[in-house]
């Protein structure tokens, strides 16, 4: 899966164990801020019926492939699609100009491959789940040859060694369907969707500070939407990064937005993942969640994302800031309608 700040790759074991402790007999789990869909993918693998949601198009496509699509239905056809795509000749276009010439996220050679492959996918008339698998294959292939520290806020002064490798399409890890019923992926604003959510457990992993996922991963949003938008700045961000703002990226906005989601969802069990670099403190979150019942807290220490460990650089590649702390604490706040022993999940 793609490199992603805030990804729960390193925390999947604890998150999955916590969900299993709360729902030992299985059930339906809704992930309202699905991001890379890693959590939904892991829970589907364990047999849970998963509903993944995110408001960004690239995240919705990831969830379509990794949560909604079932291997037994799509694998053979997806293999045929990827075989056809691997034979497409490179042809430079908007993506190459924007992200390889005006910026340096990818080499022009790989940019031309991305342009040609994305155009071909757009012209194939694929069913939504099959198209999502093809787009995820392309997104992940591009991610493996990018020249960034993991965020699309800037690019390396010199090419990263991986960027010089040719782009290669691989089959995403599509899972078999689960006995509990079909999984699903939606694209909606979490606050607006909350009152429509009914599940055995709701998992919330909202943005927690000023860093916008749309701004951090604008290349993927443009690749998926293929709307070839106007861009701005050294990073060549989509122009709508300036206007598509989330209250969760706002210090005054996050508390009322998260409170509305917590109050709105219909579920007996709630797990909230939050980082100690976020706008809300541990005590604030406990207070917010206490209206739903007793709150148990698991604290997990882990390294900060690679960009933070490298340090802050300007567009010329010069270090302009000091490296701060190297570890974070991720909290899992658990509220259940029954007492749950979380000792094994900690």
N, C-alpha and C positions, 0 to 999 in steps of 0.2 A: 504494500500500500504506500501511498505518497508520504513524503516527509511532511510533518505537520506539528507546529507548536500547539500545545494543548492536547495532542493525541494521547490517548490512554493506553498506548502499546505496552509501556512498562508497568502499567497498573491493572492490566486485564485480569491477571490471576486473582487479585484481591477483589476487584469489582464482581467478577463472575462468582467467586466464592460467597460474597455477600448476598448477591441475588439468590443464589441457591439456598443459602441459609434462611432467607426470608420466604422463599417459595420452594420448599423441598420437594413438592409434588408437581412442580412445573406450573405453567400458566402463560398468561399474556403479559408482555413487558412493552411499555411505550418509552422510547428514547426521544425526547422532544428537541434536543440539540445534537443531532447525530454526527456532524462533522465528517470524519473519514469513514464512518460506519464500522469502525473496529469493534466497538462494544456490541452493536447489534449483530455483527458477524459472529462474534464469540458466543453470544447468547443463543443465536440460532443453531450454532454447532452443538450446543448443549441440549437442544430440543425445545427451547422456549419459542413460543409464537411471538414474533417481534414486529413492532410498528416503529419505524424510524422516520423522523421528520427533521427537516432543516429548511431555512429560508433561502439559502444560496443554491444556485443551479448545479454547481459542481458537486456539492455535497448530496443533493438529491440523486444525481446520477450514480454516485458511489453507493448510496443505499439501495437504489434500484438493482444494481448488479450484485451487491454483497448480501442484501437482506431479502428483497422481494423475489428476485429471479431464482428459480430452482434448477439444479444441475441436470436432473433427469429430463427436463423439458427442453433446455436450451443448449446443452453442451455440444452436441453434434453439429447443430446449425451454427453455433458460435465458432467452432473450429473451421467450418467451411468459410465463414465470413473473414476470419483472420487470415486464412490461406490466400483468399482473393486480395486482401489488403496488402499482404506482404509483397505482392507482385506489382504494386502501383509505383510508377516512376515519380521521382521527386519533381516538384514544380513550385518555385518560390512565389509567394503571394503576400497577403496582408500580414500574416503571422511572422514571416521572415523579416519583412521591413520593420515591423513594430518591435519585435523581441530579439532580433538577431543583428540588425543593422543599426537602427536608432538606439537600441539597447544591446546588452550582451548576455542575455539569459541562456541562449543556446547558440551553437555554431550555425552559420548560414546553411551548411549542408544538412544538418538535422532540422533546421527550420523549414527547408524546402520539402523534406519528408513529411513533416507535420502538416504543412499546408495541403499537400496532395492527398494525404490520408484523410484529413478532416473533410475536404471537399468530396472525396469518394463516399465517405460515410453519410454525408448529407444527401447524396444522390441515390443511395441504395434503397430508400423507402422501407427501412427495417421497423419491425414492431418495437415499441418502447423499451421492453426489457432487453431485447437483442441489441438494439442500438446502444443502450446503456453499457452492456458488456464490451462492445467495440470501443466506445468512448473511454471507458475505464482502462482498457488495454492501452489505448493511445496516451492517455494522461500519465499512466504509470511508466510507460516507455519514455516519455518526455522527462519525467521526474528523475529517471535514472541517468539522464545525460545533461542535466542542467548545470549551471555554473553559479550557484548561490550557496549561502550558508544555511539554507532551509526556508528562508522567507523571500517573497518576491517584492521586498522593499528596496533591494539593491542587488547588485551582482558583483562577482569577483573582478578585481583589477586585471588579473591574468586568468586564462582559462583553467578551471578545475580539471584534473586529469580525466574524470569520468565524462566531461563534456566533449572530449575528443573521440569518444567511442561512437560507433554508428547506432542510431535508434533501432530498437528491436522490439517487436510486438510479442507479448506473451499472454497466455490465457490467465485471466484472473481466477482466484480461488473461489469459484462458485459452489455453493453448498447444496446438498440435497434438501428437498422439502421436509417439513417436520409434521409429525402425526397430529399435533395440536391444531393444525389448520394453516392456511396460507399466510405468509408474512407480507408486510406492505411497506411502501415508502411514499411519503407525501412531502410536498414542498409548501410550507405555510409559515406564517409568523407565529411563534410559540405563544405569545400572549393572546392572539386572536383565536388560536386553536384550542387553548387550554380547556375551555368549558365544554368542548366536544369530546374530550379524551375520557375514555373509560377503559381501565386495564387492571389486572391483578397487582401490577407494580408499575410505577412511573419512575424513570431514571432521568434526572436533570443534570446536565453538565453545561451550564450557560457560559457565554463569554464573561470574563470577570474583571477586566480593566479596559484601558483606552484602546487596546490593540484590536483593530477590526479584522476579522477573518476575510472579509471581502477584499480589504486593502492588502492583506498579507498574501492572498492567493488569487489575485486578479487575473493572472495569466490563465489559470484553470477556468475561471468564470467565463472569460472570453473564448477559450477553446471549446467549452461545452455549448454556450449560447451561439457561438459563431455569428455574432452580430456585428463584428468588426467595428467597434465603437471608436469614437474620438478618445485620445489619451492625453495625459498631461504629466509634466515633471520628468525628472531623471529616470524614475522607475517606470515611466510609461503606463501609469495606472489608468484603468477605465474612468471616464469622466464621471460616471454615476457613483464612484466611490465617494465623491464629495456630497452626494445627496441621499444615498441609501444608508442612512444612519440607524443604528440599533440603540435602544435605551440601555441595553446591557453594557455598552461601551461608554456610558456616561455615569460619572460619580453621583449626580443627583437623580439619574433616571433608573439605575439598576435596582434599587430597593423596592420602589413601587411596582416595577415590571415583574420582578421575581415573586413578590408577594401576590400579585394577581395570578400568576401561574400556579403557585402553591395552593392558593385558595380555590382556583377554578377546576383543577383536575379531579376526576372522580376515581379514587383508588383507595384501598385500605393500607397500601404500602408505598412509601416514598423514599427514594435514595437521592441525595443531592451531592454532587462532586464539586468541590470548590478549592481554590488554590490560596495559599497564604499571601500571595502577591495581589490578591483581588481587592476590590473596593469595599467589600463587606468583611467584617471580622468574624471569627469563630463565634463569639458571644452574640453578635447580631443575628447570625444564621440560626443559632439555637433558639433564640427568642422568636424569630419569625416562624420557625417550624413547630414550636411548642403548642401552637393552637391546634395542631393535628394530633398531638399525643406526645408521649415520652420520646425524647431524642437521644439516640446513642451515637457516639462519634468515634470513628477510626481515623487515626493520624498516620500518614504514610510519607516518609522522607524519600526524596529522589533527586537526581541531578537536574539542574536547569537545562533548558534547550541549548543546542550547540552554539547558536548565535550569541547567546549571553555569555558563554564560556570563551568565545573568541574575542569578544569585545565590540566596541562601537567604532565604526569607520565612516569617513566621509566618502563622496563619490570618487575621489582620487585614490582611494584605498589606504588613506592615512588614518591611523588610530587617533580618535579624538575624545575618547572617554575611558574612564577606568573600569575595570571588571569588578563587579560587586560580588555578592554572595554566590556560591556555586551550587547550592542545594535549596530546594523548596520543600514545603510540606503540603501534601494534598490531603484534604479532609473528605471523608465519606460520612455524611449525616444520614442516619437511618431512622425512619419513623414507621412503626408497624402497629396494626391493631392487636397484635399479640406480642408478648415478650420473646425476643429472639436472642439466642446465644451466638454472639458474633466472635467468640474467642478464636475459632478456627479460621475465620476470614481475615483477622488482623495481621 
